């Protein structure tokens, strides 16, 4: 399990760097970490970070901008509310103009 915990911490390190008002995808984080086929594992990491206020899990969505992890947040629309408070419009559980808000760690961070 130590290997998974280490991977989770690496995921959290990337998530902490997502700028306010921007989002990324599970797959983009996985690819940046050299584990391109591990998007689901990134999702598990995001789900496991509840109670860690320093990890902005609401800024991580699926590859088309769908709020696929929203049911892991307390309340009915907390994930959407957090995104909208940062100026990101959400309609039908999907980010409007996803490409405009997408932040690619591979282009923004050094490995």
N, C-alpha and C positions, 0 to 999 in steps of 0.2 A: 504493500500500500504506500510505502514511502515514495516510490516512483510517481504514483498518481498525485500525491500531495505536492511533490516538487513541481509537477506539471501544472497543477492548479495554481500554485504560487506564481509561476511564470505567466499564466493567463491573467492573474490579478495584476501583475506588474504592467502588462500591456493595457488592460482595461483602465487602470488608473491614469493612463496617459491620453485617453480619448478626450479631446477638447470639449469644453462646454458647448452645447448647441450642435454637436456632431455625433454620428453613430458609426458603428462598424458591424461586421457580421462575425458569427461564430467561425465560419470558414476562413475569413481573412486573418483572424487571430491564429487559428491553427496553422495556416500556411506560413505566417510570419515566424512561428515557433518551430518550423521545420517538420510539422506533422500534418501535412495537407489534408489527409483523410480523417482527421480527428475532430471535425466540427462538432460532432455529438459530444465528445469528451469536453470540449470547451463549454458546451451547454450544461453539462453536469457540473462543471466548475462554477459557472454562474449561479446555478441552482444552490450549490453548496455554500455560497458566500453570504447567505442571509445573516444579518446582524453585523456585517462588516461595512460600516458606513463609508469607509475609504474606497470601496470598489463600486463604481457607478454601473452596476449591472443593467440598468434600464437603457444604457446606450449601446447594448449589444443585441442585435436582432438577426433574423435569418437573411439569406442571401438576396432576397427580393424586397427587404424592408418590412416584412411581416413581424408583428409583435408576438412571435411564437412562444416566448417565455412569460407572457403576461399573467398566466394563471399561477405563477410562482410568487407573485407579489401580493401583499396584503391588500384587501379592498378590491372592488370591482375593476376599477380603471387606473390603479396607481401608476403602472408603467406609462400609460398614455399621458396621465397628468404630469408626471415628471418630465417627459419629453416635451410636452406642450409648454411647460413652464420655462423651457430653454429655447422656445421659439420654433420648435419642430411641429409641423401640422401632421395630424394623424386622422385618417378617415378609414372606416371599416377595418380597424386593427392593422392598418398598413401606413407607412410613412409616405406622405405626399412629396413628390420630387426627391425620392430616395437618393438619386445620384448627386444631387446638390449637397446633401448632408453627409454623404458617405466619406469616412476617413479610413484610408488604407494604411495600416501600420507598416507594411512593406515599403511604402513610399515615404513615410513620415519619420520612421524610427531607424536607428542603426542597430543591427543585430549583434 
